[in-house]
Amino acid sequence: AGRLIEELYREQKGSRRLLASVPAGDAVSRALFERNHGPWCEAPLTEDDPFCNAVPSFPKKRSDAYPPGWEQDAAMCESLRRRPEGGALLDPFTLVRLDAKGRPSARSLVSAYGPKMSLVAAELRRAASALGAEEASFKRYLLAAAGGFTTGDWAEADESWAAMSGRNSRWYLRVAPDETSFEACQEKAGFHLAWARVDQAALAWQDKLAPLRQELEDSLAALIGPAYPARAVAFALPDFVEVVLNAGDSRPGLGAISGQSLPNWGKVAREGRRRTMVMSNIGADPESRRIARQKAQALLAPEALAWYTDDRAPGHLGVILHEAAHNLGPHTDFKVEGKGPAEIFGGRLDGVLEELKAQTAALWYIELLRRRGVVTDDFARQVYAHEIVWAFGHIALGMFSDGDNPKPYSQLAAVQIGTFLRDGAMGVAKTGGRELFTVDFDKLPASVERLMRAVGRVKAEGDAAAGQALVDDFVKGEGSRLVRMEEVQSRLRRFPKSSYSYTVRY
């Protein structure tokens, strides 16, 4: 099933047809193609180089989500969004094609990729038949997911998936079209498969945080104000999972996905019943830890660096709260005057704002947990230090890909670091002849809260202009100077980037 998902994802990215054009015997180009799901380079210094390509004709990156020959840029996305049928054209489970009269129309994933999707369904049914009674919930999900790949209706699969947990199955699997970052408009769902073994270490955090879920929602609603009324939430707190196999959109060419909260749409999402996971074996190897510490040393002043720890627990809590926050406050199915976030903000800005909301909420909730005695003062500072280093890592990757396509994590990181610097919660000091970032941990919670209120109100009120202004200020406006992007990139890009490839040995 994973191999078939890889093929489907390449179809979506528009790269599968290009594999035959990789020169025979060129092992390096073939390796790049296999790693990146296509011939295009993805490292920060090469991703916009038109001649960094595994195919001699240097084909442009054009996904299969839109008609051949269309220029896939911000103007195209906005043009589709403004059409009367824009909602259907940008539906995540469709492709855009031209009808007999040359007008854009929406086609379902099944109509475009049905034969290959049917093969995935068959493999999932075979897997289900191999399971015993002790994995009844896993079996139900496999069969429901097979139905989704047959009909294109994912509702039953989402329900079965949300019912799974680390308490009723040893395994974690998500196989579906979910995330949208693979294409220019960030609207279409990309096929992926993530298979993992449940790590029981998560159960302790679940027991601590589960009683606080409604308080997390209520406190955020109170901060945002009347534009967002709190709702009852019942989402599953994150499972820790140890990745066994990633395929399709779950396997980026560089780096790795460390957590997710899914599904993004539908009844399960609307009712706050998403399932959330943290990939606990990402970055756990000694080499990854060594490089992570060296990156922290390259940017943090000694007083701030003292709170950066190699222990995985602070980073895990940061991911747990980030993914949980996707289920809290104005979410992917929250509507303002009948319009959803993608209709209001467009897929590109919506992606940045949703990730900014989740990551800022992750930091904001740390203070709540500290006051409640769930974490100590020292542990809270360790989480803050870890998340600040995480933000610098994404700033180093650059703000855009493919020319003008925003990188959500990089842009949210710039907004956060710029805000903290402007508010005096962070600063810059000369140490040993070079400038390093300082952190005032006493001022940081108030700065986080101010940003959380601003982002929450932008999303709750559907204020696209304010949201764009907030992001632009720190990405390319006056605020971007505070972030010192070029210096951060210069210091961190010299470190090697990891590429994760999993296999199963029988």
Order of alpha helices (4+ residues) and beta strands (2+ residues): alpha-alpha-alpha-alpha-beta-beta-alpha-alpha-alpha-beta-beta-alpha-alpha-beta-beta-alpha-beta-alpha-alpha-alpha-alpha-alpha-beta-beta-alpha-beta-beta-alpha-alpha-alpha-alpha
